[in-house]
Amino acid sequence: MTTASSPHRNTAPVHAAGQAVPPAWTTGPRPEWPGTTVLEAVAARAAAAPDALAVEDPQVRLTYRQLHEGSGRLARLLRERGVRRGHTVGVCLDRSAAQVTALLAVMRAGGVYVPVDPGYPAGRIAYVLDDSAPHVLLVRDAERVPAGAAPAGGVLDLAGLTGAPAPGPDRGEAPAPAPDDAAYMIYTSGSTGRPKGVVVPHAGLPGLAAAHIDALALDSGSRVLQYVSPSFDVAMADVLMTLTAGATLVLAEGQPMGEELLRLLAGRRISHFMVPPVVLGTLPEGELPELETLVIGGESCPDDVVDRWATGGRRVVNAYGPTEATVCTTLSAPLTPGTGGPYPIGTPVPGARTLVLDEALRPVPVGAWGELYLGGPLARGYHGRASLTAARFTADPTGSADRLYRTGDVVRWRTDGTLEYGGRGDHQVKIRGLRIEPGEIEAVLAAHPDVRSAVVTVREDRPGARRLVAYLVAEPGRALDPRALRAHAAAGLPEFMVPAAFVVLDALPLTANGKLDRRALPAPAPAAADRGDRPRTAPRTATERTLAAIWSEVLHAGEVGADDDFFDLGGDSVLALQVVTRLRAATSVALPWRALFERPVLAELAATADAAAEGSEAPAPAAAPRPGRGPVVPLAPAQQRLWILHEFDPGSSEYNTSAALRIAGELDTEALTRAVAALMARHETLRTVFRSEDGHPVQVVHDAEGAPRIPVREADLSGLGVDERPAALDAALGAEQATPFDLRTGPLLRILTVRLGPAEHVLMATLHHIVTDGWSAGVLVRDLGALYAAALTGAPDAGLPALPVQYADHALWQREATAGDALDGQVAYWREQLAGLEPLELPGDRPRPAVRTSAGAVHTFAVPPGVAEGLAALGRTERASLFMVVTALTQLLLARWSGREDLALGTVTSGRDQEETADLIGFFVNTLVLRSRVDESRSFAGLLAEVRETTLAAFAHQDVPFDRLVEALAPERDPSRTPLVQAAVVLQNAFAKLNSFAGLPAERAAVPRDAARFDLTFEFWNRAGGLSAEIEYSTDLFDRATVERLGRHWVELASAVVGEGAARPL
């Protein structure tokens, strides 16, 4: 058999983007079926190796003989109860050996297996049982039988059958199922408010098992962890592939995460594991030598998951497939770490078909996005939902007699013949890897008598905190209580579908054409607001106070009381993990992750923590720096782009960055040299170089003693005439700025002093952007000034604050913080925000070259003090920052120059959300896109209000590295222009309060540059008395005279909108 991991699938001929998709790509290899069914495999294994371990749960271990015999006995009982071909059998059991036995027994009896998670709310269980109408219901405890359940064949309590002898030969076993016979029915979330049962026949099951066995290298020695709920189809794949391979299926209680999961994987010697990426993101570092294969599915596969886990010979495979297409339709070859995402979801498994079609059901070319349609072994359809079945299972537009399933997923063919996932094309969402139809949640909420309207969406207002939020409008004269609504939702929905926050609105926001305006739905207020006027009991013990502080920070909940409930305040499972992790760091008490679910009230959890602390000797909390991290560290996500650009053009100075000071007074070169050495000792980034190891870029930190010394170069222009010095100074600074760095050898800092007179100097520091940013320039000037003053006086201490972490620590943290699906919600925001964005085309002095170069220059202009103050006052009046004001002005200016109403500018964020990074030199910034519509019929104040909201939303989604955003939104590059944005605006504050250097009067000096990173960059500098401004421009496109005129127009616009001008139409 050949599968997605077979050699010939890795050497598919490369086709250029835009070409037609070869038919061979769309169809998996010819299946060598009929293959072995799971029932045949278990029977054969029971005969050949009867004592081999088949299933292991925390209480029970079943050999293949025991499993085969037990499932045969239960199949006989089911047949005696009247189960025949096509009869549904409900199995309401926890994940256990008994549940696996029941699955095989239902198949052996000829029935249709219907898993029902006993942990679901009673209302949902009742609906599933009513809709599926099982002939027999299997339970473990008769007391847990749902009210009203009355199957024709009765309820069979397995607890009373334990150890029961077989009632004679297995004469009642049904004939082997036919391929078209229904095998199981899985209930998935439904957009109409009702779960829908997906009926899956036997036809695709042997191929599903065989494809996984081959691709994952399963054999009889494998130990497979079955992690997801039995009610999800992935659980079927776990069981089928494991038992068909003769391996051991390992079952665990619940769904552990974090350290609990790490202990489980190690202690139970797991070799294979199918899991959503978000779960892997919770695992701490630890040795797992026996873990051979990870299958990622349910969500996009993040780079960090592959980089961390696909090492040491471990296999990481990306899988894709909806329930309607028999669990899995595509499998990738083993993913390679360090290659960067997005990673492919692979190629069709044997017997599967994958067509990527446009809205007219025509195949799209290679590289184009379209909707994925699947063929091959498909589900029959939706039980009792003929119209929905007809809508989702369609005829093949190519003319074959096959049906296709319309997935609603957006994908594209890559040039290597693999598929890339691009997200959903509808409102269906995924939380923790689980598919959710918001419409089902909305229908449950709308059934509450006090609710008039309900909308449910996914928000990520805090990086990594992706959660469901419900927006509700009350019936006239009614009041809505979020606590009551949460209880109402929990009574009818599984835990993972209960919204984390409830927002009550007077009315739902609408667009101009009367449709729901999802972008206008507000972020939930701090969760403490949901508590209303309930009295709050202040924390009473030290542990309660510690927990209250942690909850307040994690949940953004303000004051937290002893009687507050974690989930009432907006907590979820991922935030729960953060709580127990922070509690351990603060108190050395290690609580299991599930403790918050069992004791969600703060006082109860504190009591549990106190009880756990008695007699324990937990290790002290880890310090912020990474102990023993060594000198070689992976790059931070943002650094990777600069490394790639440098490798492409190592002689470029495009990403050189400089800070220069004009200083009144003498400079002592020897003391300055000692200060530079001390600066390098303080900041690891200044003694860091970059290289490639095993094909992966890394940064290498030299120790302070072994790092190369940085000399202070001197230039003396004092002998020139006063009129000659400015041009000579510009030439000296420009040459220094234009000299490239070698990232592999370093050093990446240069210091130049230029003597203009006996008491006038310019001090210039030049660095590569990969180790610095605008904020860092201020840190460098402050630190160097303090160290220079200490060197002059011989003081042993410069009085600088200690650095709690170094940049390498931050790089490691950032890679971990963006692991899993932490950024998927933010990428989805940007995908919607930037949909349909066209490139900005400004009238230039020359045609745009076919291939963009970095050739550029800088024009400097001043904003008059009165105008600068007027802009600041306008911002205060309109509750906008000065940055928002200059951004709105720049967008208005470029809208008029380009004739465009819809345009976007790039900007940068500081990237320093952690207090520990405030005093570091390093590359923390990220590029954001600010898109606005400039409507000249409204006032500047109206434009500013839109820019304000756009900016706030953009900064709330600032964590996606720009290169990852480009890959997601603009994968087809235009070599003539920069991706996504062609103009940028930046407000620099690094030298806002600068007036001295080591006690000498000093001010910022402009540095000429001959490189441009965009077509235009407007850079504003806060300084005493107003604003200075620079326009960095591409000399391929613009003459200096044009840019000078652009600067004058900016000042004229600024002068027109201050004061009462802000209220006049544009």
N, C-alpha and C positions, 0 to 999 in steps of 0.2 A: 504494500500500500504506500502511496505517496501522500504527504500532507503538507501543511504550510511550513513545516520545519524541514522538509526533505530537501536534499541538495539542489535538485533542479528548480525548486521554487525560489531559491536564493540567487539564481543566475538568470532571472528573466531578462530578456533584451530591453535595454533602456529606450524609451520613446520620448521624444521632445514634447514639452507642453504644447497644447493646441492640436496635436495629432489625434486621429480617431483611436479609440481604445481597442486593442486587439481582442478578438472574441475569446482567445485562449485565457485572457486574464479574468474573464467574468465567470468562469466555470471551474469548480474544483476538479481535482483528478478523478478519473472514473473510479467509483467505489468497487472494491472487490467483495461485493456482498452476494449472497447472504452471509453475514458474519455471525459470530457467536453471540447469542443473546445472554443477558446477565443470568437468566435462569439456567441456561445450559452451562455457563461457566461455573456457577456455584455448584451445580450437580457434579460436574467433572472434577472440580477441586475437592469436593467432599469425598469423592471416590479415590482420587490419586493422593491427596495429602489431607486426610480427614482432621488431623490435629493442628493444621495451620490456622493461625489466628485470623479471623475474618472481621470481627467488630469488637471494639473496645470502648466502653463508656466508663465513667468513674466508679460504677458499682459492678458491672457485668462484663465478662469477656466471653465471646462466642467463637468457637472454632467453626470451620466451614461445615463440618458434619453437623454440629449443633444448629447452625443457621439453616442448613438445608432441611434437617428434620423438623425443626421448630416451625419454619415457614410452611412445610408440608402439612403439619398438624392443623395449623391455623387455616390454611387453604381448605382443608376438609371441613372444618367447622363453618367456614363461610359458605361453602357449597351446600352444606346441610341446612343453612339458614336461607337458602334460595338464591344465592348470588350466581348469576349466569353472565354470559358474554354481554358486555355493554352496561351492566349494572354498576352504578357508582357505589363506592364504599368510603365513608368518611373515616379518617384516621385522626382523632383528636388526642395526640400524644406529644410529649416533650421530645426533644432530640435525645434518642436513646437507642440501645440495642433492640428494644421491643419495637420501636418505630421502624427500624430497618427491616426487622422480621415481618412486620405488618405489610410493608411495601411489597416485599417479595410474595407474601401470601396472597395479596389481592391480585397480583399479576398471575400467579399460579391458578387462582380460582377463576380467571377470565374476567375479573372485574376492572373497574376504572378507579384508580387511586386518587382520592381527594384529601390532601393534607389540610388540617385545620389547626392552627397554632393555638394551644389552650391559653396562652398568655394574652390573646387578643380580647378586646372588650366583648362582653356578652352579646351586645347588639350586633356586632359584626359577625361573631360566630353564628348567631341565630340566622342572619341573612344568608351566609354561605350554606348552612345546612338546609335552609328552606329552598334556596335556588338550586342547589345540586341534588336535592331529594335523594340522599343515600339510601340504599336498600338495607345496609347494616352500618352501624356506627361503632367504631372501636375506641375504647377509652381505657385508661389505667385505673381510674377511681370513679366508681359509680356516682359518688357525691358531686363530681364535677360535670355531670351530664347537663348540658344546657337545657333550660326550661323549655318545654314545648317540643323537644326533640322526640319524634315517634316514628323512626324508620320502620318499614314493613317487616324487615327481618330482625328488628330489635336492636338493642344496645348490648354489645359484647364487652364485658369488663375483663381486661387482660390480667388484672391483679389476681383474680380468682383462678387463672389458668396456670400460674407459675408452677412448674414442676409436674404438671398433669401428664400422665402417660398418654401415649398415642392411642387413639381408639381403634386400633387395627390398621391394616394396610391403607395406603393413600389411594384408595379406589376412586375418591371423589374429585381428584385433580382434573381440571379442564384440559381440553386439547390445547396444543401450543397456539398462541394468538396469531392471527393473520396480520400482515403489515398494516392494513387499514383499520384494524381494531383500535379503539381508543385505549391508551395506556394510563394516562393520568389527566387530571384537570387542576390547573393552578389558577388561583384568583389573583388578579392584578388590579391596581388602582384604576378606577373608571372616571372619565370626564363628566359623566352624567350624575355623579354622586353615588353610584352603586358600583361595587367591585364587579369585575367581569371575569367569568370562568373561561380560561383558554383550554380547549380540548386538544390534546396532543396524541397522535397515534403511535403505534409501535414502530412504524416504518423507519424513522430516523434514529432510533435508540442504539442499535448495534453500531452504526456509523459514528454516532456521537462518542460512544465509548472507545471505539477503535482509533478515532482521530486523536483523542486525548492521550490514550496509551502511547501512541507513536510519538506525538509531539512533545510529551512531557517525560518520555523515557520511563514509564511506569513498569514495574515488574513485581514479582511476588515478594520481594523484600521491602517494597515501599510502604511507608506509613503516611496516610493522607488524613489531614485534619478537615473534618466537615464543620464549617464555621457558621454558615448562614442559617437562618430559620428554615425548618423543613417545609414551610409554606412557600419558599422561593425556589425557582426552577434550578438554580445553581446547585442546590442540595441534591437534585436528581442526578446531575452530572457527576457530583462527588461520589455518590453511591454506585452508579452504573460503571464508571471507569475503574473504580477501585476494586470492586468485586469481580468484574470481568477480567482484570489483570491478575487476580488471585492475591491482591495486596491486602493490607490491613486498614480498615476505616476507623479512625480515632474520633470519638465524640466528646465534646466538653459541655459543661453546664453553662448556659447563658452565652454571651458574646464578650469575653474578656478583652480588655485593651491594655496598652501600656505595659507596666512591669508584670502584671498578671499574665498577659498573653506571652510575654517573653519567657516567663517561667514555664508556662504550658508547653511552648514549642520545644524548649530545651528538655524539660522533664519527661515529656512523652515521646521524645526522639522523632519529631515530625520531619519527614523528608519532602512532602509536597503539600501545597497550601494554596487554595483559591480564595482571593480576598480583595475587597475594594482598597484602592491606594490610601484613602484617608485612615484606614486602620493601621497600615504600616507606618504612617506618619506619627503614630502615638508610641511606637516602640522605642525604648531607650537603647543605647549601645549595649551589645552583649554578644557572647560567642554562641553561634548556632552552627556548629560544624556539620551536623547531619541534615540541615535544611538544603536540599538540592535544587528544588524548583518552586518558583512562585508564579502563579497565574494572576495577572492583574485584570480586573474587569469591573464593569458597572460605571466607571468614570474615566475621564481623560487621564492618561498616564504621565505624571510629572517627571521632569528631568531628574530631580534629586532622588526619587524612588529608585530609578534605574542606576544612577551613579552609586548609590549606597548599597543596593542589594545584588546587583549583577556583577559580583566580584568573587574572586577565589574559586572560579569554576561553577558558581551557582547560576542557574538558568532562570531568567525572568522573561515570561511570555505574556504578550498582550492579547486578550481575548475579547471578542465582541459577539453579541447575539441576543435578540429579544426572545421572550417566552414563546412568541408566536412562530418562531423558526427553530424550535427544538433546542433551546438553550444557547447553542454556540454555532455561529455561521462562519466566522473567520478566526484564524489564529495567526499570530506573527511568528517569525523565526525568533530565536532568542535575541533579546535586545542587547545592544552594545553600550556600555557606560561611556560617558564623555562625549558622545556624538551629538548630544543636544536634541531636544524635542522640536516639534511634536512627533511622538513615536507612532509608527503605523499600527493599525489594528490588524494588519496582515492580509492574507489571501484566503479565498474560499476553501473550506474544508471539503473533503471528498463528497460529491453529490450535491453540493450547494451551488447556487447561482447568485451573483451580486451585480446588479445593474444600477448605474448612476444616471438618473434621468432628470430632465428639466421639467418645467411646469406643463409643457405640451407632451410629456412622456417620450421625449426624444433623447437618445444617449448624448451625454456631454463629452467633450474631448478630454484628453489627459490634462490634468491640472485645473480643470474647471469644477466649481462646486455644484452639487446637485443633490437630489434626494435619493436615498438608498432604497432600492426595491430588492427583495430577496425571493429566490426560488429554491426548489429542492424539497427536502422533507419539511413541510410546513404543518402547522396546526390545522385541524379541521376548521376552526373558527371559534366564535364566542358562543358559549352555551346559551340557548334561548334568545340570542340577539342577532337575528337574521340580517337586519338592516345594517348594523355595525359591521358584521362579517363581510357583507357585500361592499361596504365602503373601504375597508382596510385590505381585503384580499381581492385583488383585481385580476383581470385577464392580462396576459402577456402582450404588450404592444408590438413585440417583434413577430407575432403570428403563431407562436407555438401554442400547444394545447395546455401548457402549464399555467398554474396560478402564480401570482406574485404577491408578496406581502409588502405593503407600503409602511415603512418604518417610521417616517417622520424625522429621521436623522439626516443631517447634512454631512456629506462626505465628498472626497475627491480622489481620483486616481493619481498617485505619484508617478514620476517618470520611471521608477524601478518596478512598476507593476503591483505595488501594494496600495492599500486603502488608508486614507487619513481621515480621522473623525473630526468634524468641525462643530458639533453641538446639535441641539434640537432645533427643528424648524417650526415648532409650535410652543404652546405654553407648558408642556409637560416638563417636569424638573426632576432632578435627582438630589437627594439628601443622603449622605453617608452611603452612596452607591445604590440606593433603593429608588426605584422608579415611582414617581408620585404624580397623580393628576390633581392639580389644585381644584379642579371642578368638583371632585368628590368631597374635599374638605369644605368647600363653599356650600355645597348642598346640605351637609350636616349642620353647619352653622346657620344657614338660612331657615332650617327647620325649627330653630328656637323661636318661641312666640314673640320675643321682644326684638328680634332682628328683622329689619326690613331689607337690607342689602348686605352682601358679604363678598369680599374679594380676598384671595390668598395669593401671595407671591413670595419669592425668595429674595432676601436681602443679605448683603455682606457689608454692614456699616462699620464693622471692625475687621481688619484683615484676618482671614482664617475663620471668622465666626459666621459661617453661612447658615441661615436659619429661615424657617417659615414665619411669615408675619401675616396676620389676619387684619383686614380693614373692614369695619362694620358701621352701618348706619342703623339707628334705632327706629322702631315704629313710632309714629307720632304719639307723644305723651308718655313714652316709655323711657326708662333709663337702663343702660347696659353696664353690667358688673363684669370686668375681665375675669375675676376668679370664678364666677358662675359659668361664664362662657367656656373657660378652660375645662371645667368639670363636665360641661355638656359635650364638648368635643372628645374628651377622654372616654366618655361613655359609649361613643359610637365609632371611634377610630383607633387604630394601633398607635402605640406610643410615638413611633417615628413620624406619624402624620399629624400629631397635635401641634398647632402653632406655638412657637416659643414666645411670641408677643401678640397682644391684641390692642389695636388702635381704634378708638371710637371717633368717627368723623360726623360732622353735621350733614355732609353730602360727599359723594364720591366725585373726584375731579374729572372733568370731561374735556376732550379736545374740541376744537371749533366745529367739527362735524358730528359732535354728540357721542363720540366713542370714549371709553374709559381711557384716561391719560395716566398710564402706569408710571411714567416718569415723574409725575407730580405727586405721587403718593409719598407722604412724609415719612422720615425715619421715626421709629418708635421713640417716644420720650423715655428718659431713664426709668428703669423698671419700678423704682420706688413709687412712681406716680400711680401705679396700679393699686397701691395699698390704700388709697383714699384716706379717710380720716380714722382708720383703725388705730387704737392705741398701740404704741410701740414699747416693748420691754427692752430696756437697755441691756447690752451684754454685761454679765455679772462676774464671770471668771476670766482668768488670763487666756485660756484657750478660746472662750467665746469671743473675747475681744480680738484675738489674732484672726480667728475665722471671719469675724465681721469685717475686718480690714481687707482680708483677701477677697471675700465676696464682693465688697464694694468696688474693689479695683477690677476684678474679673468681669462683673456684671454691669459695671457703671451704674450702680444702684443707689448712690448717695449713702445716707445712714442706713445701717442694717441692724435689725433687732434680733433678740434671742429667739423670738417666736416666728421669725420669717422663714418661709419655705423657699428653698433654692430654686425650684422649678416655677414657683409663682413669680419669682423675680426675673425669669427669662433664661434660666439655666438649661443646658442640654448636656448630652453625654460628653462632647468634646470639652466644654467648659468645666464639666465635672472633673475631667482628667487634669485640667489646669489647676483646679482647687486642691486636689490631693497632692499634686506635685509641689505646689507652693507651700502647702501645709508641712510637707516633709522638710522642705528647705528651711522653713522658719522654726520648726519645733523638733525635728528629727523623728517625728511620728509618721510611720508609713501605714496609711490606711489603704485598703483595697479600693479600686475604682468603684465597685458596686456599693460601697458604704453610703455614698450620697443618694443612691436610689432607695436604699433601705432606711436611711435616717436623713431625709431631706430638710428637716427643721434644724435650724442652727444649733439650738441648745442640745438637741438629741445627738447631733453629729459631734458636738464638742464633748459630750459625755462619752461617746464611743472612743474618741481620740484619747481622752484622759485614761480610760480603761486600758487602751492599747499601750499607753505610755508606761504604765506601772510595771516595773521590773525590766523594761526593755532597755537595750543598750544600742540604739540605732546610731549609725555613723553621723558625724557632724555634717551640716549642710555644705555642699560643694561651693567653693569660692567662684566668683564671676569669671576670672580667667580660666582658660582650659588647661588643666594641669597636664603636663607631659605631652602637649600637642606636637612638640618638635618644631624644627625650622621649616618644614615643607608643609604647605597648607593649600587646599583647593582655592580657586579664585571665587570671590563673591560673584553672584549672578551678573551684576552690572559690569564687572571687570572683564568678563569673557568677551564682550563685544569689542572693547578696546584692544584686547589681545589679538583678536582675529584681524581687526583693521591694521594693526601694526605688522602682523605677519604678512599681510597682503601687500603692504607698502612700507617697509621698515625705514625708508628714507624720508618719510613724511613728517612734517612738524605741525600738522593740522591739530593734533591734540596736545601740543605744548601749552602750558598755562603759566602766566607770570604775575607776580606782584611786585610793584616798584614804589619806593618812597623817596620823596625829595626831602632831604634832611638839612637843616641849618646847623652847622657845627662840624668839628673835626671828627673823623672816624679813625679808631685805632685798629689797624688791620690784624695785628696779632691777637688782640682781645676778641675781635670779631671771629677769627678762625677758631679760637677756643670755644666761643659761644656756639658756633655751627656744629662743632664736634659734640657738645653737650646736647644740642637739639637732636642730633641723630641718635644719641644714646637714649633720649627720652621717647622718641617716636620710632617704632619699628618700621613703619612704612618708608622712612627715609633711608633705610638700609635693606630694602627689599628689592630683589630682582625676580624676573619671570623666565620660566623655561618650560619645555615640554618633557614630561616623563611618561613613557609608555603611551604616547599619543595624546596625553591629557595635559592641558596647561596647569601649572602650579605656580605659586609664589613662594620664594625661598627667602627667609629672614636671616640675614647675617647677624651674628652676635656683635655687641657693641665694640669689643676689642678687635675682632677680625674684619670689621667693615672697612672699606677703603675710605681714606680721609678725603674730605672735600676742600680743596683750596679756595681761597677767596681771590678771584681774579680782579685785577685793577686796571682801569683805563683812566688816563689823565687828559682832560680836555681844557685844563685851566690856561694853557698857553695860547689857545685860540682867541680870536676876537669875540666880543660879546655877541655880535651879529652872526658869527659862524657857529657858535655853540649849539643852538637849538637843532639845526640840521645834523650836526655831528652827533649830538646825543641821540636823536631819533635813529640815526644809522647804527650806532653802537647797540642800543636797546633792541632794535629790529633784528640785527644779526644774531644777537644772543637768543632772542625768541625763536628765530627760524632754524637754529641748529638742532638737528634731530637727536633723540636719545636712542640708545640701544637697550631695550628692556631686558635682554639676556645678561648683559654684563654690568649695567648700572655705572655709577650711581645715577639716580633719577632726580637729583637736585643739583642745581648749579647756583653759585652766588657770584654776583658781579657788583663791584662798586665803581662808580664813575665820578671822578673829581672834577668839579666845575669851577672851583675857586677855593681859597684857603678855608672857608667856612661854609661850603656848599657842596653837597654830595647827593648822588642818587644811588640808592641801594636796591638791587634787583635780585629776586629769587625766581628761578625758572624750574618748573617741575613737569613731568609727564602727568597728564590727567588721570592715569590709571592709579596714581597714589595721592591725588589731591582733588579739591573742588573749591568753590567760592568761599564756603564757610571756613575751610581749612586755611585759606589765605589769611583770614583774620587771626586764627589760632597761631599760625606760623609767625606773623608779625609780632603778636603779643609775647609768645614764648621766646623768640629770638631777642626781642628787646630786653626782657627780664634777664635772660642768660648773658647778654652782652654787658648789661649794667653790673651783674655779679662778677663777670670776668674783669671788668675795669677796676673794681674795688677789691677784688680778692675775696669776696663774700663766699662762704661755703654753700649757701643756699640761695637760690634765686626767688624763693617764695612762691613757686608755682604749685598748684594743687596736684596731688598724686593722681596718676592715671589708673583707675580700677580695672580697665581692660585695654587691650591693644586691638588694632584693626583686624589682625588675623583671628582674634576671638570673635569679633563681630562677623567676619566672613563666614565662619563656621556656623554661628548662630543663625545668620540670615539664610544660609542654605537649608538648615533644618526648619526654620520658620516658614519657608515657602514650599516645604515638601507636601506630599499628599495632594489633596484637591484644594489647598488653602487659597489658591489664586483663581480657581475656575469661575467663581462668582464674579470676581473683578474683571476677568476677561470677558465674561458674558455682558457685563455693564458696558465695556468699551465696544464690544461688537455692536450693541444696539445704539450707543451714543454716536458712533462714527459711521454707521451704515449710510452708504450713498455719498460719502464725502469725496468731492472732486479735488484734484490738485489745484493749488493756488497759482495762477498764471498772471504775473505782473508785467506791464509793458516795459520791456528792457530796451537797451540801446543796441543789442546784438541778438541774433537768434540763439536759442538755447543749444549748446553743443550736444551731440548725440550721447557723449559720455561725460558726466559731470567731473570737474576737477575741483580741488580745494583752493584754487587761486583766489585771493581776496585782499581786502584792505579795510581800514577803519576810518570812519569820519566821526569827529567829536563835535558836539554842540552843547550849548548851555541852555537850561530852562530858567528863565528869569525868576528871581526869588519870589516876587509877588505872585507869579503864575504857579510856582511850586507850592506856595502856601495855600493858594486857592484850591488846588487839586487835593491837598491834604484835608482842607476844610470840607470840600465836597464829599470826600470819602466818609468823614465823621458824620455828616448829615444823613447820608444814605446808608449808613452802617456797612460800609465797604472799606477794605484796606487800600492803602496807596497802591499796592500792586494791582488790585482789581481795577482801580481808576486808570492807571497807565496802560493796562491791557485793553480795556474798553476803548481808550483813545486810539491805540495802535490798530485795533481791529476796524474802527471807524475809518481811520486814514487809509488802510489797505483796501477796504471795501470800495472807497471812492477811487483809488488808483486803479483797481482791477475791474471795477464795474460789477463786482460780485456781492450778493447779499449773504450767502452762506459760506463762511470761511473759518479756518482753524489756525491757531498759533500753537507753537510748542513752548513749553516752559520747563523749569526744573524744580524739583522738591529737594529739601535739605537731606531727607532720608535719616534724620537723627531723632527718631521718636523715643529712643532710650536715653535716659539721663546720662548714662555712663559714657556715651559717645560724644558728649558736648565738647570735650577738650582734646579730641583726637584729630590728627591730620590723616586724611584718607579720602577715598572715593566713595561717597555715600549717596550722591545725587542720583535722581532718576528723571527721565523726560516724560512729561505729560502732554496731552493734547487738549486744548481749550477751544471748543467749537461754539460759535454764536451765529445768530441770524441778525444782520444789521438792517433794520427797517427804518428808513429815513422819515417815515410819517410819525414816528414816536420821538420822544425826547431822549437826550443823553442819559437822564436819570433812569429812564426805562431800559435803555441798553445796559446801563451799569447794573441794574437789578438782575438782568438775565446773566450777565457775566459773573456776578456775585454767586448766583446759584450754581452756574456751571462750574465755577472754580471750586466751590465747596464740595460738589459732587465728585469732581476729578480728584481732589486731594483725599477724599474718602476712599478712593480706589487707586491709590498711588503705588501699590506694592508690586504691580506687574512690571518686571524689567522691560525696558522699551524694546529690546530686540525680540523678546518673546511676544510682545504685542504686535510687532511688525510681522512676525511669522504667522500669527493668528489672523491678522486682518489684511495684510498686504503682501501675501507670499509671492506674488508675481511682481518682480521689481522692475522699475523703469530706471535704467542706468543714467538717465539724463538729470535725475532729480533725487533729492532725499525722500525716503518713504514717509508717508502719512502727513508730514508737515514740511513746508518749504520756508517758513518764516517763524521766528521765535521772539519772545519777550522775556526779559529777566530783570528783576529788581535786586541789586546787590546791597547787602547791609554790612559786609565784612569790615569796611572802614568808616562806618557811620559815625563812630565816636573817636576816631583816630585824630590826635593832635600832637602826639609826641612819640619819640622812639628813644628809650633809655634816657628820658629827661630832656632830649633835644627836640626842638620844634620840628614837626614832620607833617607831610600831607601826601596823599596818593599822587603818583605820577602815572600818566598814561603811557602805555607801551604800544608802539606800532606793531601791527601784525600783517602778514602777507598771506594768511589763510582764512577761509570762511567755512563754517560748518553747515550753514544753510544759505539760501539765496539772500536772506536778510535776517539779521539779529539785532533787535533793539535792546540795548543794555543800559539800565539806569542805575545810578549810584547815589545813595543817600549821603549827603554831606552837610556840614554846618552851613546854614544859609540857603539850602535848596537842593536842587537836583543837577547832577551832571549826566550827560547822555552820550552814548556812542552807538553808531550803526555799523556793524560788521557786515560787509556785502561781498557778493561774488563779482569779481572783476571780469568773469566770462560774460556777465549779463549787463552790468551797470557801469557807467562812467561816474567819476567822482562828482561832476556837476549835477548829475541826476540825483545822487544820494544827498548832496548838500541841499538841493531843493526839497527833497523828501523831509529832511530834518526841519527846514523852515516851516513847511506845511504842518508838521506835528505841533510845533510851538504855536502856530496860528490857531489850530483847532483847540489846543489846550486853553489858550486865552479866551476863546469864544464860549467854552462850556462852563467856566468857573462863574460863581455867583448865580445870578438869575438865568444865565444862559443854559444851565442844566435842564431847565423846565421847558425850553422852547423846542419845537420840532427840529429834528436834525436837518 
